[in-house]
Amino acid sequence: MTALISLALTGCVADVKLELDADEDGLLDSQEAELGSDPSNPDSDGDDYDDGAEASAHTDPTNADDHPYKNGWQIDACRADVEATGQTAGEVADDFALVDQFGETVHLHDFCNQVVYMVFAAFW
């Protein structure tokens, strides 16, 4: 949705089109149309994250199971483009999920442009 505003300044008239963010979630209504989210609902999928926050975090504002990590881990935009090449040094591993130190399940490929250190232990 856009708003058309006419301005009259010192005898000149100008029409200005302004993009709207009807639900004030940080996404313009036109961006919501592209993403398929609801421009009248700030949290289209009901996962407690505003659509704008989800788009900024490279998650899907129309899928409640895909949302930013609660502990602030940055999800990279390339996560859907990662292709596993193998399991040896220098290769890209298959995506897998682990529980972080805060108890949240995180996925390896979400961190595709970052160095990931994994510390683990086993008790037998």
N, C-alpha and C positions, 0 to 999 in steps of 0.2 A: 504494500500500500504506500502511496506517496501523497504528500500534501502539496497543494499548489498555493503559494503565497505571493501576493502582489505587493511590491514595495514602491512607495512613492517618495523619492528623495530629490530634493531641489528641482522639481519639475520633471524628473525622469521616472518612468514606470518600468519595472522589471519583474518578470515572473520567475520565481525560484521554486524548483521542485525539491522537496525534502523527503528523503527516505524515512520511514517510520519503523520504530521498534515497539509495536503495540503492547506487548507483554513485558517489556523492559527487562529482557533476559540477556541483553548484550548482542543479540543477532538482529539485523534488520529483517523486516518482513520478507523482503526478496531473498535473503539468504536462507530463511526458514523454508521458503518455497522450494529452493534448490535441494535442501537437505531432507525435505519431507516432514519436518517438524511442524508443530502447531503454533502459528503466530499469535494466538490468543492465550496460550498456556506457557508460562516460563519454564516448566519442566514437563515436556511432552510425554516422556516415558515413565514419569512417576518414580524415579530412582533417587530423588533428593538432590540432584545436581541440575542447575539451570542449563538450558540448551546452549547458551553462550559459553559457559564453563566447559561443557563437554566438547564443543567444536574446537575450542582453544586447546584442549588436552588431546585432540585427535581421537576422540571416542564418538560413538554414535548416539545422538540425542533422541533417537527413536527406538533404542534397544536398552531396556532396563538392566540387562546383564553386562553391558559395555559402558563403563563409566570410569572417571579418573580414579586413581588409587587414593585411598583415604589419607595415606601418610605422605603424600606429595611427590611420590616417584613420578618422574616425567616420562610420558609415553610418547614415542617418536612417530612421526607421520609415516615413516617407511615400514611400519610393522607388518602391514599386509603384503608387502612386496618381498619379504625375506624368503630366500629359497635355500633350504638345507643342502649342503654339499658333502657332508660326512662327519665323522666323529674323531678325527685325528687333529693334531696341532695345525693351526692355520686354516682349518675348514669351518664352515658354518654348521653348527649343530641343529638337530631337529628342535622345534619349539617344545618346551615342556613347562610345567607349572610347579612352583615351590611355594612354601609358606615363608614369608619374610619374618623378621624379628618382631614384628607387631601383630602377627597372626593373620595377615592378609595374603591371599593367594595371588602371586604375580607370575607373569608369563615372560619367558626369556626374550622372545622376538619383539616384545613391546619396547625393549631397550636397544633397538637395532643400531643406533649411532653412538652407543656408549660402551665404555669398558665395564664389564660385569665381573665382580669378584664373588666367588661363592665359597663360603666357609661352611664346612659340614663335619660332622663327627658321627661315629657309630659306636654303639656299646653292644658287645656280644656277650 
